[in-house]
Amino acid sequence: MNSVNIIGRLTKDPELKKLEEGRSLCSFTLAVDDVHAKEDRADFLRVTVFGTPADLCERYLRKGFLAGVTGRLRADTYTDSEGVVRYPVKVIADNVRFLQWPEQESRDAASGKKASQACK
């Protein structure tokens, strides 16, 4: 089984690319707090989203926003310029939940509601 669920904050604005076949690819990095660490520590996980959800992520997510991701891990392999073999791990998202909406924050704070939206 290969399944991952994470919640974190974007470290920068998402990057959108169009693939040759016209499908969208969106990439971003989430800073995920390590709640089991004895001191403040975060893991920085690269997330990739495809298709319509990729377009929605690029449109609505911004640096610092809180997002939840459900997906699977993928380990790639490449050799860097110094000849060292690298094995970066990234999350391929099946579902991204927007946990923060900037235009709703002030309204929700006043009403006591929390904003949440999912894209699949």
Order of alpha helices (4+ residues) and beta strands (2+ residues): beta-beta-beta-beta-alpha-beta-beta-beta-beta-alpha-beta
